[in-house]
């Protein structure tokens, strides 16, 4: 299979499939209802569906950055925009470290390489419960020097509508990140009075999003939630992100190369740092030798599940 070993976890009517390639989340459903716009076991992942983005999420301008006085050049993996995109581990083989009916832990060792001469031990724990799906990612610097680090995830949510235009969206953010034609942010602006203000639920129709957000509204537990729903409340889903994720990216898929995937699912990326953080420093983590960083996000199925 193009995505390697398939690992299914189950809790009552909930089922999720995690795969060997990228340690990615391929499917998540409740009964017959698909919560993710994923891909089949006989397809190669496209559009970064369900992939984990380490050691940086989103785009890095030109793939070049300076860290600790040293200049580094990563492969330009988005050649049409001359960027490095979505990290280094999403096409790597991951291993099953722990497994139970409702939970699996995937691990991977990222060895030093050109452009990123640092070593990380990585783990992703996927678990199902009555509350939905929880994903916990941990990175440990096993090298002798400090290293730059960021992480993200790239699931596409669906509430069963043929297109996103028929869905309602809530984004709990006061601030958006304007970006240039290459997808590189250039500052921050309030969402007030812009097409990017989704603090109150409204229809997605007519809005194209490939947009970064920060300054997130959080509940008493420190969680922010992006909510997708159908008018009348027949179906809903929320993606939550903890305080280790101060940024998020929302993508309506208009620029996907496969026309049949455009505006079909909503890409919601929980990010520990901003796009281009290796250059801008916005949200960038520096892991000292032997230190670890853990972040969590998850999906809560709503009515209709």
N, C-alpha and C positions, 0 to 999 in steps of 0.2 A: 504494500500500500504506500502511496506517495508520502503520507505523514507517519509511516512507521507503525510501531506497536500502538494498539488502541486499548486504553484502560477506562473501563466504565465504572462509575461510582453511582450508588443508588441510595435514596432515602424515601421510603414510601412511594409516592407517585413521581418523585423527582429523579431524573437521570442526567448525568453529565458524562461527556467523553473527553478525556485528556489524551494527548498523543505524544509519541516519542520525539518527533521533530519539533524542536523549539520548546518542549514541555508545554505545549499550547493547549488551549481550551477549544475543542472543535465543535461541540454541541452542548446545549443545556435545554431541557424541556421538562414540563410538568404534564404528565399524562400525554395527551396528543398535541398539546400546545407547545410550539417552539418559542423559547424566550430569546434565543440568539439566531441571527441570520448567519449561520455557519457554513459548512461545506461537507460534502459526503466523504466517506472513507476512500473512495476511488478517485478523488480530486486532489490536486495540489492546492495548498492554501494560496489565495489571492487576496490583495487588499489588506494584508497583515491580519486577517481575521483571527481573533483570539490569541494572537501572539504576544509574547513577553518581550519588552524592549529594554535591553540592558547591554552596556553600561550607560547608554543615554537614550531617552525617548525622542521621537520626532526628528527634526532636522538639525544638522550641524553644518554651518556655512562652509562650503569648500572642503569639508572634512578636515580642516586645519585648526589647530588650537595650540596654545602655550600653557604648560603646567609646570610649576616649580622651576621656572627659568629655562625649560627645555621646549623646543618646538616639535610638534608631532603632526604627521599627515596620515589620516585614515583613508581607506579606499573610498572613492566617490561612487556610492551605491545607488544614487539617484542622478544619473548622468544628464538627464534632460534639464535639471535645475542646478547641476553641479553642487550637490550636497552629499554628505553621508547621512543615511537615514536609518532610524530605528535600531541602532545598536549592532551587536556582534553575535548574538546567541540564538536568533529566531530560526535559523536553518540548521543548528547543531543538534546532535543526538543527545537527549537527556535520559537519565536512568531512573527507574523506580526504586526509591530508597525505603519507603514504607507504603503499605497498602492494607486497607480494610474495606468493608462493603461501602461505606459512606465517605471514605477519605483516601487520598493518595498524596504522597510527597515525591516530587520529581527533583533530581539534583543534576548539577553540571559543574565541571571545573573549567573556568575560562583561563587559558594559559596566556602568557605574554606573547604579543605579536606586533608586527609593524603598525605603528600608529597608536597602539595601546599596550605599552610594555609593562603591564601590571597583571597580577594573578588574583582571581576571585573564586571562592567557593560559593555556589548559588543553590538555593532551594526554593521551591514553590509548593506550598501545601494547599490543596483544593479539598474543601469539605462541604458536605450537604447536611442541613438540619431543618427543623421546622421553620427557621428564619430565612432559609434560602441557601444561596451559595456564598461561601467565604473563601477568599484567596489571600494567602499570606506569603510574602516574598522576603527572603533574607539573603543578604550578601555579606561575605566575610573577606576582608583583605588578608590573603595568606602570603603576600609578598613582603619584601624587606623595606619598601618605601611607601609613603602616602600615595593615594591614587584618587582621581576624580571619579565620581559615581552619580548616576541617575538611573531611574527605572520608570517604566510605564507598562500599560497593558492596553490591548486594542480589540475588545469585543464589540460586536455590532448588535444592538438591541432591536427587537421587533415586537409589535403587539398584534401581528397577524394581518395588518393592512397590506394591500398590494404595493402601495407606495407610501413613503413618509408623509406626503402631502395630506393624507387623510388622518394623520395623528396629531395629538396635542403634546407640547413639549414644555418642560420647566427646567431651567438652568439656574442654580442658586449662586449667581455671581454678580458682584457689583462692577467688575472691571473686565474689559476684554483687551486682547493683545493685537493691535493692528500689525499686519505683516506685509512684506513686499511680494513681488511676483514669484519669488523663490520660496515663499513660506517662512521667511526669517522675520521674527518680530522686531519692531522698531518703537519701543515704548509701550505705555499702558494708557488706556482711556476709560472713563466711566461709560457704562452701557446706557445711561439715561439718554433717551431721545434717539437711539440708534436701532437699526434692524436686529441688533444682537442682544437686545434686552428680552430675556425670557424668564425674568424673576416671577412673573405671574404666568400661569399656563396659557398658552395660545397655540394656534395652528402653525404648523411648519410650512404650509403651502406658500410658495413664492419666495422662500428664503433659502439661500445656499449658504451652508456653513462649512468652513474648514478653518475653524476659529479657536484660538486659545483664550482661556479665562483664568482669572485669579481673584483674590479678595472674596473668598467663598463664604456663603451663609451656612452656618453649622448649627446643629441641635445641641442639647445639653451634654451629649456624649462626644461632641467634637466631630460628628459625621455630617458631610454634605451629600445631598442626593440629587442626581439628575433623574427626572421622571418623564416617562413616555406613556401616553395613554390614548384611549379611544373616547370620542365624545360619548357621554352617557355612562361612562365608567364600566363598560362591558369587559375591558381588558386594560391592564396597566402593568408596568414594570419600573423598578427604580434601581439605579446603580449608585451605591454609596462609596465614598472614599474617606479614609481617616485623615488625621491631621498631618501624617507624613506625606500626604499628597496635596500641596497647596495650589497646584495647577491642574487644569484639565483641558482637553481638546475635544471639540464636538465636530463631527464630520458627517455631512449628508450624502457623501459618495458621488457627487456630481462629476468629479474628475477621474473616477475609476476607469481603467481602460476597457473593461467589459461592460457594454451598454446594459446588459440584463441585470447587472448588480447595482446600477446607479439609483440612488434614492430608495433603495429597497430596505436597508437597515441603517440604523443610526450608530455610527462609530463614536464611542464615548471612551476617551483615553484618560485614565487617572495617571497623573504624572508627579513624580517627586521633585521635578525641576521644570523650568520653562524650556521650550524649544531653543536650541542654540546655546544652552547653558554652559557648555565647555568653553565657549568664547565670552559670553556675557556674565557668567557667574550667577545668574538669577536662579536661586534655589539649589545650586550645585552643592553636593555633599563631598567632603574630603574624608576618606576612610584612612585612618592611621593603621599601621601594621598590627594585625591581630584583632582589629575592631570590626564590629558588625553593624548593619543597619537593617531594620525590619519595617515593612509597611503593609497595610492591609486595605482591601477593597472587596466589594461583594455585590450580589444582585438579589433584590427582594421582589419576588413575584407578587403582584397585587391582585385585584379582582379579576376573575376570569381564569385564574390558575387552577 
